[in-house]
Amino acid sequence: MFLLAYQVLAAEAVERAEPGYKLRPKLHYFGHTVEELGDTRENPRREDLFGFEDMVGKVKKTASACDRRQVMLRFAQRRLMFLKQRWAKVRQGNLKRR
């Protein structure tokens, strides 16, 4: 019902040429999460996609700092350096494992 009501508002906005109700993927996902809570009774934090979205942002930030001709190689090198440094901190006890 939530998404249907939002869809009606979006259609009205399009008719008036006032694009104030653009459906975004996070909103769509949120609607499904709320809708399924009664059936699944699972904590939504266990099933979210925001961690993956955060990773995409990290990839973009790292890759955009690389030379475009060598972006794949340089991104892989930088990511490996980051993981090596993080693992060293975990082994030394300075960082908790996730």
Helices and strands as residue ranges (DSSP letters): H 2-15, H 25-40, G 44-46, H 50-64, G 68-70, H 71-92
